[in-house]
Amino acid sequence: MLKDMFEHKRTLSFEVFPPKKDGEFDKAFEVLDALGKLSPDFISVTYGAGGSRSGKTVEIASYIQNTLKIDAMAHMTCVGSKQEDLLHVAEALKEHKVNHVLALRGDRPRDMSDEQFASRDFAHASDLMTFLRENTKLHMAGACYPEKHFECFSMESDLNNLKKKQEAGAEFFISQMFFDNDYYYSFLEKAAQKGITIPVCAGIMPITSAKQLGTTITLSGSSVPKALTDLIATYGDTPDEMRKAGIDFAIRQIRDLQENGVNDIHLYTMNKPKMAAEIAEAIYR
């Protein structure tokens, strides 16, 4: 079980996403092969909005688990899914010997009406976790938000929701991306005070282009420290230099985390194995 690994060592894990088109699978497997050579502790695989293309998530997770022999974690979202849909996915994962999921509410699909959203089977990720705990043998991780979820009105409320996830069966958490470590340290302190006792992996997103930062902030709501905005201002118009500077920023961010006792890093790779390799070599050499 993945939860056992946190007791023994520093961990490094990756997130990947399935290809959007069937014809891109050869490239996806090449990416996975390259990431596998870095010997991560596990690789998580994202899930389409509303559960779309969940079969592709299962296929990628199966390749990681059974071909690469690396623990796979399949994302599972519930915002647009019925109970029977999720049980079908759970059974498919079981058939492929994938035993871990990252249980998420997920983003509301654009074509989901207000009525459908209000009457959905699962209101929160904690509801999904309770359902999976009662109906499957899957091991679950949950998401956490160092600067609180953008829909939550306060950090206190968000921490209460996090506690519900722990009580519902989450074995560890993976954080939303963040760029200012002070927010993360403050979050860990507050989570401990709330009674959060399970491990937390720090989610790190290397920013290698100016456009990527804008998209990332829109999706995550993460704060951007002056050091990162200065970096964009200096290198944003020179792609090669921007890539180098963005990777260096992520390396320095991770080193600071490790120096302050944060030993579990989850890298949002954006399916870029060369970038992941440069970071992994720098932080573990």
Secondary structure, DSSP 8 states (H G I E B T S, - for coil): -GGGGGGTS-EEEEEE---SSGGGHHHHHHHHHHHHTT--SEEEE---GGGTTHHHHHHHHHIIIIIS---EEEEEE-TT--HHHHHHHHHHHHHTT--EEEEE-----TT--HHHHHT-S-SSHHHHHHHHHHH---EEEEEE-TT--TT-S-HHHHHHHHHHHHHHTEEEEEE---S-HHHHHHHHHHHHHHT--S-EEEEE----SHHHHHHHHHHH-----HHHHHHHHHHTT-HHHHHHHHHHHHHHHHHHHHHTT--EEEEE-TT-HHHHHHHHHHHH-
